[in-house]
Amino acid sequence: MILEIIPKVMEMTQRESGKYYPRPSASGVEKCIRQQVYDALGFPPDPFPGRAIETMDDSSWHEELTADRLAKTTYKLHSRQMAIEIPFKSDFLKGFHCKMCNKDILPNTLHGHIDGILTDMAEQDYLFEHKAISHFSFQTYETGDLLPYDYISQCVIYILGIEKITSKFLPAILFMKNKNTSQYLEYHIEYDPQSDIAKCKLFVMEYDDNKEGYAKEKKEFFVEDVRQKAFHRWEEIEKYARIKTLPPRQYDIESWRCSYCRWGKKCYENYSEEIDNRQEIKITDKEIIKFASEYVLLNTDVKEKTKKVDEIKEVIKLWMMDKNAKRGLTDGIIISLTKTERKTLDKNKIPPEIILQATKKTLTEMLRIKKVGDREVEQ
């Protein structure tokens, strides 16, 4: 079947992972530092599954589609994949050959390639960075609830690199495309090198009654210490790699980042023993104490309210049944009893070997927070 062949074809195109070096596309603090240290220490990652390679390749083609659309407008997209270089003292940047540039890169040089520079009708230049993302990610960015800190950091590093070439700090347009629906959103980014602050504005599409679309500013926000945090992250990675020590995990085992991490098996291979060897400690961190106290209060309140709600529902349900009523109306409130079916599995009718094969065990950690003397509260 073709659906089996395509992923296998993509697996055949997989290239061996190159040697670690700091790069602008990994300049933020959202990417797991432990993953990056594994890479810097030379631990081989698990190969990408074919579908993952297909997804990455698909994103590159979406960038080409956007470039084709822009070519039909008055905007000019040029300097595509232009190389940028920034001095950065590094134990790992000993020089390498860039296949894209077909030249040798000097040691201690941070090297990357921009998606392009966009010039408008007023001859204003913008760094143009294109991202094609999933529907789920797009929705969270579109609301403004989730901010793309790593993408913004990448743009700032590119802005710094372009300044080395043009002596200008260009504004940036971070352009995102929903791969599922072909919706777009964009961030306008202005970076101030003196304060190391990026001023960002999110624009989304809105539609009027005539279904005419127009760009609307959704949110303005500021990202502080962008350059400092990026360079500090690289320095931290190299510090851990030099002493051959892994940093604490940045994410929980149930995080999607851990699920898709190519070093995940290596990272969690001794996880059970780690849990067993943990110690009891005296908590003195004021912020953690505050959060724990707040949790206990909130959880107690939620449990009490949930219990009260269940009691009220039972009283009303029995009253409706006693009145032989399926629907009742009062001022501003509708009460109804509706027929529904609940599906459950009768394990007595399933062979034990099938249940065993379908049972998946996943090691995780359950957080419990309680007041001294109270029953433990599970989360």
N, C-alpha and C positions, 0 to 999 in steps of 0.2 A: 504494500500500500504506500501511496505517495506520502501520507502523513507520517509514516515511519522513516521514509527515506530522507526527507529534507533535514530533520535534526541531525541525522548521521552524516549527511554531506557537510553541514556546518561544523561538526566536530572534527572532520578531516582538515578543515581550514585553520584549526587552532594552532597558534604559534606558541613556542615555548616562552615562558615568562622571562623577561629580561632582568638584568641586575637592577636592584633598587636604586633609585636616586630621587631626591626631592623634586617635585614637579608642580607647576601652578594648578593643575587640575585636581591636586590633592592637597590644597593649601588651607582648608578650613579645619574646624574642630569637631565637626559632626561625624566624620569618618573615624572608625575605631582605631585608637592609637596602638592598641595591642596587635591588631591586624597588620598595621604598618611596621611594627617592630619585628614581627615574624618575617615579613618580607625583607626588611633590612638585614636580619640575621641569616638570610639565605635559606629559610625553610621552604621547600617546594610546595606550592599551593595545589589543591586538588584541581583537576582540569575543569574548565567550564562545561556544563552540559550544552548540547547543541542548541537548545531553545534559548539559553542565555546569550550565546554568540549571535543567534538570529536577532534577538531583541536589540543588541548593541549595533549590529549592522543596519537594522531597520532604522534606528535613530539617525545614523549617518545619512541615509537616503532621504529622510525627512528634511534634513538640513539642505540637501541639494534641491529639493522641491521648493523650499522657501526662497532659496537663492534665485531659482527660475522665476518665481512670482515677482520678486523684487526687480528683476531685470526688465520687467514690463512696466515699471513705474519710473517716476522722475528721480527716485533714489538711486544712488550708485554704490553697489557693494564691491569693494576692491580690497587689495592686500590680503586676500584669503590665505590662511595658513602661514602668514608672515611670522618669522621667528622673532622671539623676544629673548633678551638675555639680561640677567641681573646678577651682580656679584653676590656670592653667598659662600662663606667659608664652611667647608664641609669635609668630613672624613670620607664621604662616599662619592663626592663629585670629583673624581680623579681624571675626568675627561672621558669622552666616548664619541663614537661616530653616530651622527644623526642621519638615518636613512632618508628621512623626508627632506632634509636640507642637503644631503650628500656632502657633508663636511664634518671635520673633527671639531668637537666642542671642547674648549679649554677647561682645565680643572677649576673647581670652585666657581662654577658659572651655572646659575639657575636658568634652564633653557625650556622654552615652551613655544606653542604655536597658537595664534589667535584665530578665531573663526573668520574675522574680517573687520574692515572699517567701513562704516556706512556714512555717506555724504548726502545731505539733503539739498533742497533747492537753494538754500541760503549759504551753501558751501560750508555748513557746519559739519564737522566730523564727529562720529561717535564710534567708540569700540562696540562691535556687534558680537554678542555671544548667544549662540542658539542652543536650546535644549528641547528635545522631543521626549515627553514623559508620559507615564501611564495616566489613565483616567482618574484613578484613585488619588495619585499625587497631585494632579492638576486641580481637582476639586478642593483639596486642602489648601493649596496655594491661592486659589481664586478667592476664597473667603477672606484671606488675609490672616487667618488664624495661625498658619504655618509659614515661617519666613525662610527663604532659601539661603541661609548663612554661608554655606560652603560655595555656592555658585557666586554669591556676592564677593566672597574672598578671592575666588579665582579671577573675577573681573578686575578687582583692585590690583592684584599682582600683574595682570596684563596691562593695566593703566600705567603702572610703574615701569614696565618694560618698554611700552611705547614712548614714554617720556625720555628714556635713554636714547631713543632714535630721533624723535621730533622736538624734544625740549618742551612739549606741551602735555598737560594733564587732561586728557580727553574725558568728556562724560561718556557713560556707557549705557547701552540698551541691552538688557538681559531679556531675551525673547523666548517664550515658552510655547510649545505647541502640544495640544492634547492629541496623542497618536490615535485615539479611538474616535474622536468626534471632529478633529480638525478645528477646534476652538483655539483661540490665542489669548495670551496675556503678556504684558511686558512691564519690566521694572526700569525706571530711569534712575541712574546712579551717578551722583556727583561726589568725587572723592577729594577731601582736603588733606594734603600730605602733612601739613603743620599739626593739625589736631589728630590725624589718623582716624578720621570719622568719615563714614560713607553715608550721605543723605540719599535715601531711596524713596521713590514713589511707585506704587503699584497701580497700573491701569488695567481695567477689564472692559469687556464689551457689554454695553447696555442697549436695550431696544425700546423704541417708542411705540405708540399705538399703531403706527403704520409699518411696524417691523423694520424700521430703518435703524441700522446699528451705528453706534458711536462710542468712542473711547471715553471712559469715565474714570477719574482718579478714585481709587478705592481706599487707599491708605498711604500715609506718609510715616516713615520711621527712620531711625538712625542706628547705624551699626558702629560701635566704638572699637578702637584699638585693632583695626582689621589687619594691618601689616604686622603689628607687633605680635598678635596671636598666631598668625600664619608662620612667621619665622620662629617663634617660640615653640610651636608644635614640631617643626622640623628638628630644632635643636634637642627637644625632649626625645624624639625618636632616636636620634643618633647617640644621645647620652645612654639610653637603655641598651642600645645595640653594642656600644663600646664595652659596657660592663657585662654584657650577655645576660641581661635580666629582663623579664617581662613586666610591663606595668599592670596595674589592676585592670580587670575587665571594665570596659566603658559601658557595656550594655548587658542586660539580663539574658539568660539563655533562651527565654521565650520571645525575645525581640526578633523581628523579621531580619534585622541586620545579621544576627547570629545564624539564622536559618539559611541565609544565602552566602555566608562567608566561606571562602575557599580554604581557610585555615581552621574552620570550625571544629573538625574532628580532632585535630592536633590540640586545639585550645582547650577542649573539654575532655580529653582522654583520661585524665586523672581527677575528674570533677568530684566523683563520689568520695574519694579519699580526702580531697580538699575540705569538703563539708564536714567529714568526720573529725578532722584535725583542728577545726576552728575552736576558738576559746571564748570563755565568758569574760566580758569587759565591764568596766565602770564607765558609763556614758557621761561625758562632761561637755560635749558640744552643745552650746546653747540653742542653736538653730534646730538640731535634731530633737532636743528635749521639747522645744516649742511645737514642732510638727507632731511628735508622738502624743503630747498632751491634747493637741487639737484633734488628732485622729480619734482618740478615746472618747472625747466629748461628742464628736460628730457621729461616730459609729453607734454610741449609746442612744443618741437622739433618733437616728435612722431606725434602729431596731424597735424602739418604743413606738415610733410612728407606724412602722410596718405592722406591728402587732395590733395596734389600734385600728388600722385600716382593715385588716383581716377580720377583726371582731365585728366592725360595722357592716362589712360586706355580707357576713354570714347572717346577721340579724335581718338585713334588707332582703336577702335572697329567700330566707324562710318566710318572711312576710308576704312576698310576691307569690310564692308557691301556695301559701294558705289562701290567698285571694284569687287563685287560679288565673293569674294575670301574666301576660308575656311582655306588656309594655305599659308604663305609667307616666303621666305627665303632671308636672307641678310648675310653679313659677321658676322659669329659667333652667329647669332640670328635667332630663329624660331618664327614666329607669327602665331597663329592658333585660329580659332573660332570653338568650338565644341558644338554639340547639347547635352543638358542635361535636366533633369527633376527635378523640385523642388517640394517636397511633403509638403503640408500644410493642416491643419485641418480647415474645414468649420464649425465653431461653431454653425452656424444657423441650421445645420442638426443634431446636437447633443442635446438630451433632457437636459434642464437646471439642472435637478437633477443628471444626470450622470457627468456633468461638475463639479458640486458642490462636489460630492463624490471623484472625481479624483483630486481635487484641494488641495494641501498641503501647509500649511502656516508654515514657519520656521522663528522664530525671529533671527535676526542677526543685525550687526552694519555695516554701510557703512562709510568708511573713505573718508573725503573730505579735500583736501589741495589746497589752493589758495593764490595768492598774494592779498594784500589789494587792493580793487577796481576792481579786476578781477571777472569774473564769476567763480563759484565754480567748481573745478575739482573733479569728482567722481572716486572712485576706489572700 
